[in-house]
Amino acid sequence: MLLAPFYKESNGLLQVSRQQGSDFAKSLANDFNPLHDFDAKRFVVPGDLLFSLTLKKMGISEKMRFDFVGMVSGDAEFSIVPQDDGQLEIISKEKSCTKIQRCGDVIFNEKLIEDISLEYVKFSGKTFPGILLPLMQQQNVMINPSRPMVMYQSMVIELNEFNFSEPTIELAKQEINVEGKRGDVSIHFNIVADGKVVGCGEKNFLLSGLRDYEEDAMNTLVKDYEATKSTYLKS
């Protein structure tokens, strides 16, 4: 039921409308990236929704890696296609959008999949400003305030076991590698249940158009971001 409001399915094809994708990003993921605004010129379906749908439809493996090599547009049909080697691929408009490597056992425990998906999506939504801002301050760089570009590149999730319940996801470490106007960010996390670490993972994304850090400009960007969130939550 978790994902039911955020996609449609017909004849084996999936579809996420602009409204559904935007609602998922804002209501579940706490993600107010402009690329997920309903009226965004370059609207894209959130990568976290593609991740969650893959787990729902294809199960969760001991280890999975998602590489977001293209974008799924709003209202575009797409499918999750098993490959000959056992891997998966998300195809839209006859193009590969996400390549999924998986290994180990696969399970279809609906409750566990829903819990992990929700926890990951909630954790992922803490990226900006909570995790990103300190990283940029450390490196004395910032994204373009007038055109902030934060692009999801890949994510990995690895489970040590399947026999657990009510997992939470905790930040383990974060790092950024800056080269010119580009910044590659990695966020590492642990999956915790019953007082122990039962898995781990990482989220990787790209910052482009970097420039020297300006505190006033960054404060304004964060203020505007929080105002947009507040307006949405009140609506």
N, C-alpha and C positions, 0 to 999 in steps of 0.2 A: 504493500500500500504506500510505502514511502515515496516512490517515484511516480505513482499513477497519475498525479495531476500534471506531470511535466513532460509527457511524451504521448504520441499516438502510435499505434501499430496496425498495419493492414497488409495482409498477404505476405508476411515475413519482412516487410519493410518498416523501418522506424522513421519517425518524423518529430521534430521539435520546432514548434512555432517560435517566433520572436518573443511573444508574450510568455510562453512556457519557459523558454531559456532564461529570460530576464527574471521571471519570478523565482526560478530555482536559484539563480545566482544570489539574488537579494534576500529571499526569505529563508533559504536553507544554508547557503554558503557564506552569508554575510559579506558577499563579494560585490563591490560597487565599481568594478573596472568598467570604464566607459564602453569597452567593446561588447559588453553584455547589456547595455541600455537598449530598450525596445526600439528606439528610433535611431540607433547608431548606424552610420553610413556603412560601416564594415562589420556589422553584427556577426558574431560567431557563437555557436553553441558552446557553453562552458565545458572545458576539458574534464572537470570533476563530474559533470553529468554523464559524459561518455564513459568515464571510468566506472561510475555506479551502474549504468545500464549494462555494461559488459559483465560485471559481476553478477547482476541479476539474471541475465540471459544465458551466460556461459559458465557460471560457477566461479569459485575462487580457488586458485592454485597455491601451492606452497610458496612459489616465487613468481611474481609477475612484473614485467617491465612494459610501460606504455611510452611509446615515442610518438609525439604529436607532429607529424610531418606535413600536415595540411589542415585546412579548416572545414568544418561542417557549417554551412550557412543556415540561417533561420529558414524554416519551412521546407528545406531540402530533404528528400528521402535518403536514407542511408541504411546499410546493413552491416552486421558483424559476421564476417565470413571466415570459417575454419579453413586453414591452409593444409596442403598435403603433409607438411612436417609437423602438424599438430598445433602450430601457432595460429594466431588470429589476426584479422585485419578489418578495420572499419573502412568501408568503401562508400563514397558519395559521388554522384555524377561521373561514375566510372573512374574515379581517381582515389588513390589511397590517402586517407586522412590520418589514420592512427595505426601503427604497427604494434602488435602485442605479443611479446615473448612470454612463454610460461613453461614451468617445469614442475615436476613433482605431482603428488596426488591432487585431484580436483574434487571439491565437495559442493553440494547444493543446499547447504543449511541456510534456509531463508532468513531466519532470525540473526544468525551470525553475520551473514552478508549484509543485512540491513544495518546492523549495529556498526560494523566496520566502515561501511559507506558513509553513514551519518557522521561518525566521529572524524573520519578523514576530511570530509567536506567542511565540518566545523573548524577543524584545525587549519585547513588550507585557507579559510577565510580570515585568519589572523595575520596573513602575510603583510598586508599594508593597512595601517602604518606600523603596526606592532613589531614586526620582525625586520622589515626593509629599512625603516627609517634609521635605526641605530647602525646598520651596516653601511648605509650611504654616508652617515656622519663620520664613521671611522675612516672611510676612504676619501672624504672631502669631495664627494660627487653627489649629483642628484639627477633625477629624470627631468625631462622638459615639462615644466608646470603647465604649459598651454597645450601640450600634446603628450601626455604621459603614456609611454609604451612599455608595458610589462607583458611579455609573451611566454606562455606556458610551453616548455619544451619536452619534458619527460617526467615520469615518476616511477618509482619502484616500491613494491611492497613485498615483504618476505615474512612468512609465519614459521615459527619453530614447532608449532603444534596447532591442532584444531579444537582441542578439548578445553575450551574456556568460554566465559560469558561476560557480558557487560564490559567490553574493553574501553579503554580511554587511550588517547594519543597524546604524547608529551614531547615537547621539543628537546632534542638531544644536542644539536649544535647547528650553527649556520655559518656560511662563508661566502665571500664574494671575490671574484677575480676580475679586475678591471684592466681592460686594454683599450686605450683611446676612449672612444665614445660608447664602447660596449662593456656591459657588465654581466658576467655569468654567475648566477646565484644558486647555491645548493642549500637546501634546508633538510636536515636529518632529524628523524623522529623515532621514538620507541612506541610500540603498542604494549600497553600494560593491562593486566587482568589478574585478579586475585593476588595482588601485591607483588607480582613478578613480571618481568619482561617476556612476552610471548611472541614478539615479532619486532620488526623494524622496517624502515623505509626511508625514502628521500624524495624530495620534489625539486625539480630543476627548472629554472626559467631565465629568460634573457631580458636585460634592461638595455634599451637602445636610446641614442640621442643624449648620452650623459654629458654633463657640464659641471663646472665648479659649483660647489655647494653654496647656496645663498639662504641663510636662515629665514629671512623675511618671506622670500618666495616659497620656501618649503612649508613654513607655518601657514601661509595662505592656502596652499594646496591641501594640506591636512585639514584645515578648518572647513574648506569647501567640501571635501570628501565627507567629513563628519556631518555637515549640514545636509548633504544629499541623503545620507543614511537616515538621519533624524526625520527628514521630510517623508521618506518612504515609510518608515515605521509608524508614523502618525496617520498615514493615509488609509 
